[in-house]
Amino acid sequence: MRPLKSSLIATLVLPLAACMVGPDYVRPTAEAPAAYKEAQDWKPAEPNDQLPRGNWWGVFGDSTLDALEAQVDVSNQTIKSFEARVQQARALTAQARSGFFPTVSGSVSATRSSSAASSRSASASSGAGIGGGPSNFYNLALDANWELDLWGRVRRSVEANEAGTQASIADLEAAKLSAQADLATDYMLLRVQDAQIDLLATTAAAYEKSLQLTRNQYAAGIVGRSDVVQAETQYKSTQAQVLDARIQRQQLENAIAILIGKPPAEFSLAATPNAEAFPAIPVGVPSALLERRPDIAAAERRVAAANAQIGVAQAAFFPSLTLSASGGFAASSFANWLTLPARYWSLGPALVAQTIFDAGLRSAQKAQAVAVYDQTVADYRETVLTGFREVEDNLIALRVLEEEASVQDEAVKSAREAVTIVNNQYRAGTANYLAVVVLQAAALNNERTALGIRGRRLAASVGLIKSLGGGWDQATLAQQ
């Protein structure tokens, strides 16, 4: 009869174990335009296999930047924090998977006891006047309990935690991309600042020569004292601008040090005023953004996790069945402890539990799970929309800044020509020194504006690569 009973239990239990309540996950829709609005006049790189992948910062062709970026994944503390979160998520998944298996515990005990009642009973039965001695008891037990996953509670929990782990991995990749982009942006701005410092230092040196020349002319009685004062003001003002530019450069250098995990006091970069190259960046279609941005992938995986939690909440409406088994050896004599006559065992369903009344607790928990799911769907769609906006922002910035740079270059040429003309007029005595100062200041401002536009273009180039997802692809989540 025992095999028949076992077969009957298996026949009843196994179909139930295959049941899993709760909605199966379907990726929520996110509206994507056919093309980017600002990409109409965009000139993408050809061929399209030049799309930045992996070490995307290599498109700037700067070996120093390459070396710095290589240190981000190794030493950046924000990335270390996200790596720890991934390990936490993996541990939670392992905890959820443990629900598929029974819990087994063992115990060993040896006791020696005596009581007045047992002593009087032993004396009466033996007819002795003195009570019996203490008794011994030895026990070796092994117990197993297994709650069958009849309604998929454990499977939904594993599903939720696996999706949560993938979301944490995508968060890690988003943190890496953010740190890499911040480093590239700070580095580009630092190089532009080097060019600013070089421009100001060169200009200050030229102003110093003009000041000395004006002093000589004043000593010879050719010009008045006002020309000397104006020349001194111009020279000192430019020196002050050099000092201010050095402050900004040092702050950028300190920011880079933090990004690569070093104290600012232990890090420095040699000045290099050389201009960085503008890379050609293929944009692709908006729908590809859903696969290429790790923050979008993380938001989508959180939707999947929230969907699975609905099943976990729904499983609470159904009864749970726990199977138990125990066995071991028990004896009052150590010599007979581990012998066949001392063995014992039991096997069978230990508990069938069903909540009859909970004042709406389970319904409220399911409603909460559904509301969390709705929130994650909204967050996912908002993340997608934000991604489209960031691409559009950087596209328009690059397009307009390219035009602005062209116009500003013409302004710089005109300002330089104006300075040359007024200097000649001043030497000929047909212009006063104030006109020279005004035009020289205008020329310097135009030069600095041109460098500022260059820095914004470089930052927008980095921003576009970041908004396109860098070198990441959602397919990598399946490999984790």
QUIFENJO-V728164 format. One record per backbone hydrogen bond with DSSP energy under -1.0 kcal/mol. CO is the residue of the C=O (numbers start at 1). NH is the residue of the N-H. E is the energy in kcal/mol with one decimal. If there is no record, write none. Layout:
{{CO	NH	E} {CO	NH	E}}
This chain:
{{1	5	-2.5} {2	6	-2.4} {3	7	-2.4} {4	8	-2.1} {5	9	-2.6} {6	10	-2.4} {7	11	-2.3} {8	12	-1.8} {9	13	-2.8} {10	14	-2.3} {13	17	-2.5} {14	18	-1.3} {16	19	-1.5} {36	39	-1.1} {47	50	-1.5} {48	51	-1.6} {54	56	-2.2} {55	58	-2.0} {56	59	-1.7} {57	60	-1.8} {58	61	-1.4} {62	66	-2.2} {63	67	-2.1} {64	68	-2.1} {65	69	-2.7} {66	70	-1.6} {68	71	-1.3} {69	72	-1.1} {71	75	-2.6} {72	76	-2.2} {76	80	-1.7} {77	81	-2.0} {78	82	-1.9} {79	83	-2.4} {80	84	-2.0} {81	85	-1.6} {82	86	-1.8} {83	87	-1.9} {84	88	-2.1} {85	89	-2.4} {86	90	-2.4} {87	91	-2.1} {88	92	-2.2} {89	93	-1.9} {90	94	-2.1} {91	95	-2.2} {92	96	-2.1} {93	97	-2.3} {94	98	-1.3} {96	99	-1.5} {97	100	-2.1} {98	101	-1.5} {103	145	-2.4} {105	143	-3.3} {107	141	-2.8} {109	139	-2.9} {111	137	-2.4} {113	135	-3.4} {115	119	-2.0} {116	120	-2.5} {117	121	-2.2} {118	122	-2.1} {119	123	-2.1} {120	124	-2.5} {121	125	-1.9} {122	126	-1.4} {123	127	-1.7} {135	113	-2.8} {137	111	-2.9} {138	331	-2.3} {139	109	-2.7} {140	329	-2.3} {141	107	-2.4} {142	327	-1.8} {143	105	-3.1} {144	325	-2.6} {145	103	-3.4} {146	323	-3.3} {148	150	-2.0} {151	21	-2.4} {152	156	-3.1} {153	157	-2.0} {154	158	-2.7} {155	159	-2.5} {156	160	-2.6} {157	161	-2.5} {158	162	-2.8} {159	163	-2.1} {160	164	-2.3} {161	165	-2.3} {162	166	-2.2} {163	167	-2.2} {164	168	-2.1} {165	169	-2.3} {166	170	-2.4} {167	171	-2.5} {168	172	-2.2} {169	173	-2.3} {170	174	-2.4} {171	175	-2.5} {172	176	-2.4} {173	177	-2.6} {174	178	-2.5} {175	179	-2.6} {176	180	-2.9} {177	181	-2.6} {178	182	-2.7} {179	183	-2.5} {180	184	-2.6} {181	185	-2.8} {182	186	-2.8} {183	187	-2.7} {184	188	-2.6} {185	189	-2.6} {186	190	-2.2} {187	191	-2.3} {188	192	-2.2} {189	193	-2.4} {190	194	-2.2} {191	195	-1.9} {192	196	-2.3} {193	197	-2.9} {194	198	-2.6} {195	199	-2.6} {196	200	-2.9} {197	201	-2.9} {198	202	-2.4} {199	203	-2.6} {200	204	-2.9} {201	205	-2.1} {202	206	-2.0} {203	207	-2.7} {204	208	-2.2} {205	209	-1.6} {206	210	-2.1} {207	211	-2.6} {208	212	-2.3} {209	213	-2.5} {210	214	-2.6} {211	215	-2.4} {212	216	-2.2} {213	217	-2.3} {214	218	-2.5} {215	219	-2.5} {216	220	-1.5} {217	222	-2.9} {218	221	-1.1} {225	229	-2.2} {226	230	-2.4} {227	231	-2.2} {228	232	-2.6} {229	233	-2.6} {230	234	-2.4} {231	235	-2.2} {232	236	-2.9} {233	237	-2.4} {234	238	-1.8} {235	239	-2.1} {236	240	-2.2} {237	241	-1.8} {238	242	-1.9} {239	243	-1.9} {240	244	-2.3} {241	245	-2.4} {242	246	-1.8} {243	247	-1.5} {244	248	-1.7} {245	249	-2.1} {246	250	-2.4} {247	251	-2.2} {248	252	-2.0} {249	253	-2.4} {250	254	-2.5} {251	255	-2.0} {252	256	-2.1} {253	257	-2.1} {254	258	-2.0} {255	259	-1.9} {256	260	-1.6} {257	262	-3.0} {258	261	-1.6} {263	266	-2.0} {264	267	-1.5} {285	288	-1.2} {286	289	-1.6} {287	290	-1.1} {288	291	-1.2} {288	292	-1.1} {289	293	-1.4} {291	474	-2.9} {293	297	-1.9} {294	298	-2.5} {295	299	-1.9} {296	300	-2.3} {297	301	-2.3} {298	302	-1.6} {299	303	-1.2} {300	304	-1.7} {301	305	-2.1} {302	306	-2.3} {303	307	-2.3} {304	308	-1.9} {305	309	-1.7} {308	312	-1.6} {309	313	-2.2} {310	314	-2.4} {311	315	-2.0} {314	317	-1.8} {315	318	-1.5} {320	353	-2.4} {321	148	-2.3} {322	350	-2.2} {322	351	-1.6} {323	146	-3.1} {324	348	-2.1} {325	144	-3.4} {326	346	-2.8} {327	142	-2.8} {328	344	-2.2} {329	140	-3.0} {331	138	-3.5} {334	337	-1.0} {337	339	-1.1} {339	342	-1.2} {340	343	-1.6} {342	330	-2.7} {344	328	-2.3} {346	326	-2.5} {348	324	-2.5} {351	322	-2.7} {353	320	-2.6} {358	361	-1.1} {360	364	-2.3} {361	365	-2.3} {362	366	-2.4} {363	367	-2.5} {364	368	-2.3} {365	369	-2.1} {366	370	-2.5} {367	371	-2.3} {368	372	-2.6} {369	373	-2.1} {370	374	-2.5} {371	375	-2.2} {372	376	-2.5} {373	377	-2.2} {374	378	-2.1} {375	379	-2.7} {376	380	-2.5} {377	381	-2.5} {378	382	-2.3} {379	383	-2.3} {380	384	-2.2} {381	385	-2.3} {382	386	-2.5} {383	387	-2.1} {384	388	-2.2} {385	389	-2.4} {386	390	-2.5} {387	391	-2.0} {388	392	-2.5} {389	393	-2.9} {390	394	-2.2} {391	395	-2.5} {392	396	-2.6} {393	397	-2.0} {394	398	-2.5} {395	399	-2.5} {396	400	-2.6} {397	401	-2.5} {398	402	-1.8} {399	403	-1.5} {400	404	-3.0} {401	405	-2.7} {402	406	-1.7} {403	407	-2.2} {404	408	-2.9} {405	409	-2.3} {406	410	-1.4} {407	411	-1.8} {408	412	-2.5} {409	413	-2.2} {410	414	-2.4} {411	415	-2.5} {412	416	-2.5} {413	417	-2.2} {414	418	-2.4} {415	419	-2.1} {416	420	-2.1} {417	421	-2.3} {418	422	-2.5} {419	423	-2.2} {420	424	-1.9} {421	425	-2.2} {422	426	-2.4} {423	427	-2.4} {424	428	-1.8} {425	430	-2.6} {432	436	-1.1} {433	437	-2.6} {434	438	-2.6} {435	439	-2.1} {436	440	-2.5} {437	441	-2.5} {438	442	-2.1} {439	443	-2.4} {440	444	-2.4} {441	445	-2.4} {442	446	-2.2} {443	447	-2.2} {444	448	-2.5} {445	449	-2.4} {446	450	-2.2} {447	451	-1.9} {448	452	-2.4} {449	453	-2.4} {450	454	-1.9} {451	455	-2.4} {452	456	-2.1} {453	457	-2.3} {454	458	-2.4} {455	459	-2.5} {456	460	-2.4} {457	461	-2.0} {458	462	-2.1} {459	463	-2.6} {460	464	-2.4} {461	465	-2.0} {462	466	-2.6} {463	467	-2.7} {464	468	-1.6} {465	470	-2.9} {466	469	-1.7} {469	472	-2.1} {473	476	-2.1} {474	477	-1.9} {477	480	-1.4}}
